[in-house]
Amino acid sequence: MNLPATDRRVLVSGASRGLGRAVAQAFAAQGDRVAVHFGSRQEEARETLDSLKGSGHALVGGDLTDPAGARRVADAAADALGGIDVLVNNAAVNHRHPLAETPYEEWAELWQRHVSVNLLATANLSHLAASRMIEQGTGGRIVNIGSRGAFRGEPDHPAYGATKAAVHALGQSLAVSLAPYGIGVASVAPGFFETERVAGRLSGAEGEAIRAQSPFGRVASAEEIAEAVRWLASPLAQWSSGAVLDLNGASHLRT
Protein backbone atom coordinates (compact mmCIF):
# COMPACT_ATOMS: atom_id res chain seq x y z
CA MET A 1 0.00 0.00 0.00
CA ASN A 2 1.61 3.22 -1.19
CA LEU A 3 0.31 5.99 1.07
CA PRO A 4 1.94 9.22 -0.15
CA ALA A 5 4.02 11.32 2.24
CA THR A 6 2.63 14.59 0.93
CA ASP A 7 -0.14 15.93 -1.32
CA ARG A 8 -2.55 13.67 0.50
CA ARG A 9 -6.30 14.28 0.64
CA VAL A 10 -7.16 15.02 4.28
CA LEU A 11 -10.62 15.46 5.83
CA VAL A 12 -10.66 17.11 9.26
CA SER A 13 -14.03 17.17 11.01
CA GLY A 14 -14.86 20.07 13.30
CA ALA A 15 -12.09 22.24 11.87
CA SER A 16 -13.63 25.68 12.27
CA ARG A 17 -11.46 26.61 15.27
CA GLY A 18 -9.34 25.25 18.12
CA LEU A 19 -7.66 21.89 17.66
CA GLY A 20 -9.39 21.23 14.35
CA ARG A 21 -7.92 24.42 12.92
CA ALA A 22 -4.46 23.56 14.24
CA VAL A 23 -4.68 20.07 12.72
CA ALA A 24 -5.75 21.44 9.34
CA GLN A 25 -2.87 23.92 9.42
CA ALA A 26 -0.35 21.20 10.31
CA PHE A 27 -1.34 19.05 7.32
CA ALA A 28 -1.44 21.98 4.92
CA ALA A 29 2.01 23.14 6.08
CA GLN A 30 3.54 19.84 4.93
CA GLY A 31 1.92 20.01 1.49
CA ASP A 32 -1.34 18.13 1.98
CA ARG A 33 -4.73 19.29 0.71
CA VAL A 34 -7.35 19.66 3.41
CA ALA A 35 -11.15 19.57 3.49
CA VAL A 36 -12.16 21.81 6.40
CA HIS A 37 -15.43 20.55 7.87
CA PHE A 38 -17.80 22.68 9.92
CA GLY A 39 -21.17 22.09 11.48
CA SER A 40 -22.53 25.57 12.12
CA ARG A 41 -19.51 27.90 12.36
CA GLN A 42 -19.11 28.66 8.68
CA GLU A 43 -17.37 32.02 9.07
CA GLU A 44 -14.81 30.60 11.50
CA ALA A 45 -14.29 27.64 9.17
CA ARG A 46 -13.61 30.04 6.33
CA GLU A 47 -11.00 31.73 8.53
CA THR A 48 -9.38 28.32 8.95
CA LEU A 49 -9.49 27.76 5.20
CA ASP A 50 -7.93 31.16 4.51
CA SER A 51 -5.12 30.43 7.00
CA LEU A 52 -3.95 27.26 5.23
CA LYS A 53 -0.70 27.20 3.30
CA GLY A 54 -0.74 25.90 -0.24
CA SER A 55 -3.71 25.42 -2.52
CA GLY A 56 -6.43 22.91 -3.35
CA HIS A 57 -8.15 23.09 0.04
CA ALA A 58 -11.94 22.98 0.43
CA LEU A 59 -14.69 24.01 2.81
CA VAL A 60 -17.28 21.32 3.62
CA GLY A 61 -20.32 21.91 5.81
CA GLY A 62 -22.75 19.38 7.19
CA ASP A 63 -24.44 17.78 10.20
CA LEU A 64 -22.46 14.69 11.14
CA THR A 65 -25.11 13.52 13.61
CA ASP A 66 -27.35 12.71 10.66
CA PRO A 67 -26.09 9.60 8.80
CA ALA A 68 -27.18 11.11 5.48
CA GLY A 69 -25.44 14.35 6.44
CA ALA A 70 -22.24 12.47 7.21
CA ARG A 71 -22.42 10.83 3.78
CA ARG A 72 -22.83 14.23 2.14
CA VAL A 73 -19.77 15.53 4.01
CA ALA A 74 -17.63 12.58 2.95
CA ASP A 75 -18.85 12.81 -0.64
CA ALA A 76 -18.23 16.56 -0.81
CA ALA A 77 -14.73 16.19 0.63
CA ALA A 78 -13.84 13.38 -1.77
CA ASP A 79 -15.23 15.29 -4.74
CA ALA A 80 -13.31 18.45 -3.83
CA LEU A 81 -10.01 16.68 -3.13
CA GLY A 82 -10.24 13.81 -5.58
CA GLY A 83 -10.42 11.19 -2.82
CA ILE A 84 -9.62 10.76 0.87
CA ASP A 85 -6.29 9.48 2.20
CA VAL A 86 -6.53 10.69 5.79
CA LEU A 87 -9.48 11.26 8.13
CA VAL A 88 -9.12 13.10 11.42
CA ASN A 89 -12.21 12.66 13.61
CA ASN A 90 -12.10 15.84 15.68
CA ALA A 91 -15.72 17.02 15.86
CA ALA A 92 -17.03 16.73 19.43
CA VAL A 93 -19.19 18.32 22.11
CA ASN A 94 -18.42 18.65 25.81
CA HIS A 95 -21.19 20.07 27.98
CA ARG A 96 -21.03 20.15 31.79
CA HIS A 97 -23.60 17.85 33.44
CA PRO A 98 -22.66 16.54 36.92
CA LEU A 99 -25.27 14.00 37.94
CA ALA A 100 -26.23 15.54 41.28
CA GLU A 101 -26.90 18.95 39.69
CA THR A 102 -28.49 17.96 36.39
CA PRO A 103 -32.24 17.34 36.02
CA TYR A 104 -33.03 13.97 34.46
CA GLU A 105 -34.53 15.37 31.25
CA GLU A 106 -31.45 17.52 30.64
CA TRP A 107 -29.18 14.58 31.57
CA ALA A 108 -30.85 12.29 29.04
CA GLU A 109 -30.76 14.94 26.31
CA LEU A 110 -27.07 15.65 26.87
CA TRP A 111 -26.16 11.97 26.79
CA GLN A 112 -27.95 11.61 23.48
CA ARG A 113 -26.10 14.65 22.14
CA HIS A 114 -22.67 13.39 23.24
CA VAL A 115 -23.27 9.93 21.82
CA SER A 116 -24.53 11.34 18.51
CA VAL A 117 -21.63 13.75 17.98
CA ASN A 118 -18.68 12.14 19.73
CA LEU A 119 -19.29 8.48 18.94
CA LEU A 120 -21.81 7.85 16.17
CA ALA A 121 -20.55 10.64 13.92
CA THR A 122 -17.02 9.30 14.36
CA ALA A 123 -18.15 5.76 13.53
CA ASN A 124 -20.13 6.82 10.46
CA LEU A 125 -17.48 9.12 9.03
CA SER A 126 -14.86 6.42 9.61
CA HIS A 127 -16.92 3.94 7.58
CA LEU A 128 -17.44 6.40 4.75
CA ALA A 129 -13.78 7.46 4.56
CA ALA A 130 -12.36 3.94 4.99
CA SER A 131 -14.61 2.59 2.25
CA ARG A 132 -13.11 5.14 -0.14
CA MET A 133 -9.59 4.29 1.00
CA ILE A 134 -10.26 0.62 0.29
CA GLU A 135 -11.57 1.47 -3.19
CA GLN A 136 -8.52 3.63 -3.87
CA GLY A 137 -6.21 0.75 -2.97
CA THR A 138 -3.37 2.88 -1.62
CA GLY A 139 -4.01 2.54 2.11
CA GLY A 140 -4.83 5.41 4.41
CA ARG A 141 -4.99 6.71 7.94
CA ILE A 142 -7.71 7.49 10.47
CA VAL A 143 -6.79 9.43 13.59
CA ASN A 144 -9.39 9.90 16.32
CA ILE A 145 -9.29 12.68 18.90
CA GLY A 146 -10.01 11.00 22.21
CA SER A 147 -9.30 12.30 25.70
CA ARG A 148 -7.42 11.77 28.92
CA GLY A 149 -10.88 11.85 30.50
CA ALA A 150 -11.56 8.39 29.11
CA PHE A 151 -9.10 7.05 31.70
CA ARG A 152 -9.09 9.41 34.69
CA GLY A 153 -12.83 10.05 34.86
CA GLU A 154 -14.87 13.18 34.16
CA PRO A 155 -17.19 13.77 37.14
CA ASP A 156 -18.62 16.99 35.69
CA HIS A 157 -18.66 15.70 32.10
CA PRO A 158 -19.42 11.96 32.37
CA ALA A 159 -20.91 11.57 28.88
CA TYR A 160 -17.81 13.16 27.40
CA GLY A 161 -15.50 10.76 29.23
CA ALA A 162 -17.63 7.74 28.34
CA THR A 163 -17.96 8.58 24.66
CA LYS A 164 -14.25 9.30 24.34
CA ALA A 165 -13.49 5.90 25.89
CA ALA A 166 -15.79 4.42 23.26
CA VAL A 167 -13.94 6.32 20.53
CA HIS A 168 -10.66 4.75 21.72
CA ALA A 169 -12.25 1.29 21.64
CA LEU A 170 -13.72 1.94 18.20
CA GLY A 171 -10.31 2.96 16.88
CA GLN A 172 -8.71 -0.23 18.14
CA SER A 173 -11.43 -2.38 16.58
CA LEU A 174 -11.03 -0.61 13.25
CA ALA A 175 -7.24 -0.89 13.47
CA VAL A 176 -7.57 -4.67 13.41
CA SER A 177 -10.24 -4.86 10.71
CA LEU A 178 -8.67 -2.31 8.35
CA ALA A 179 -5.01 -3.38 8.57
CA PRO A 180 -5.32 -5.83 5.64
CA TYR A 181 -6.17 -2.82 3.46
CA GLY A 182 -3.14 -0.83 4.56
CA ILE A 183 -5.25 1.53 6.66
CA GLY A 184 -3.82 2.49 10.03
CA VAL A 185 -6.11 3.71 12.80
CA ALA A 186 -4.90 5.38 15.98
CA SER A 187 -6.18 7.77 18.63
CA VAL A 188 -4.74 10.55 20.74
CA ALA A 189 -5.80 11.13 24.33
CA PRO A 190 -5.01 14.78 25.13
CA GLY A 191 -5.14 16.29 28.56
CA PHE A 192 -6.04 19.93 28.96
CA PHE A 193 -4.91 22.12 26.08
CA GLU A 194 -5.48 25.78 25.34
CA THR A 195 -8.13 26.87 22.84
CA GLU A 196 -10.54 29.78 22.52
CA ARG A 197 -13.31 27.66 24.05
CA VAL A 198 -11.54 27.11 27.37
CA ALA A 199 -9.58 30.36 27.63
CA GLY A 200 -11.80 31.58 30.47
CA ARG A 201 -11.01 28.54 32.60
CA LEU A 202 -7.28 29.23 32.46
CA SER A 203 -7.46 32.46 34.44
CA GLY A 204 -7.42 32.85 38.20
CA ALA A 205 -7.41 30.01 40.69
CA GLU A 206 -8.99 27.50 38.34
CA GLY A 207 -6.30 28.13 35.76
CA GLU A 208 -3.58 27.65 38.36
CA ALA A 209 -5.13 24.35 39.43
CA ILE A 210 -5.41 23.13 35.85
CA ARG A 211 -1.79 23.97 35.06
CA ALA A 212 -0.69 22.28 38.29
CA GLN A 213 -2.09 18.96 37.02
CA SER A 214 1.09 18.57 34.97
CA PRO A 215 4.58 18.60 36.51
CA PHE A 216 5.52 20.92 33.66
CA GLY A 217 3.24 23.50 35.23
CA ARG A 218 1.39 24.33 32.04
CA VAL A 219 -1.20 23.07 29.59
CA ALA A 220 -0.54 22.00 26.02
CA SER A 221 -1.01 24.12 22.95
CA ALA A 222 -3.33 22.97 20.19
CA GLU A 223 -0.31 22.92 17.90
CA GLU A 224 1.44 20.30 20.08
CA ILE A 225 -1.57 18.00 19.80
CA ALA A 226 -1.83 18.64 16.07
CA GLU A 227 1.79 17.62 15.49
CA ALA A 228 1.13 14.27 17.13
CA VAL A 229 -1.94 13.78 14.95
CA ARG A 230 0.08 14.65 11.85
CA TRP A 231 2.73 12.06 12.75
CA LEU A 232 0.18 9.32 13.42
CA ALA A 233 -1.19 9.94 9.93
CA SER A 234 2.23 9.71 8.28
CA PRO A 235 3.47 6.75 6.19
CA LEU A 236 6.12 5.99 8.83
CA ALA A 237 3.53 5.61 11.61
CA GLN A 238 1.75 2.50 10.34
CA TRP A 239 3.11 0.41 13.22
CA SER A 240 1.34 2.71 15.68
CA SER A 241 -2.03 1.47 14.40
CA GLY A 242 -4.21 0.52 17.34
CA ALA A 243 -2.39 2.84 19.71
CA VAL A 244 -3.96 5.39 22.04
CA LEU A 245 -1.30 8.05 22.46
CA ASP A 246 -1.35 9.93 25.77
CA LEU A 247 -0.67 13.66 25.33
CA ASN A 248 -1.11 15.04 28.83
CA GLY A 249 2.26 16.28 30.08
CA ALA A 250 2.51 13.44 32.66
CA SER A 251 -0.68 14.69 34.34
CA HIS A 252 -2.17 11.18 34.23
CA LEU A 253 -0.06 8.06 33.95
CA ARG A 254 -1.48 4.74 32.77
CA THR A 255 0.05 1.28 33.09
Secondary structure, DSSP 8 states (H G I E B T S, - for coil): ----SSS-EEEESS-SSHHHHHHHHHHHHTT-EEEEEESS-HHHHHHHHHH-SSS--EEEE--TTSHHHHHHHHHHHHHHHTS-SEEEE---------GGGS-HHHHHHHHHHHIIIIIIHHHHHHHHHHHHHHHHTS-EEEEEE--THHHH--TT-HHHHHHHHHHHHHHHHHHHHHGGGTEEEEEEEE--EE-GGGGGGGSHHHHHHHHTTSTTSS-EEHHHHHHHHHHHTSGGGGGGTT-EEEESTTSS---
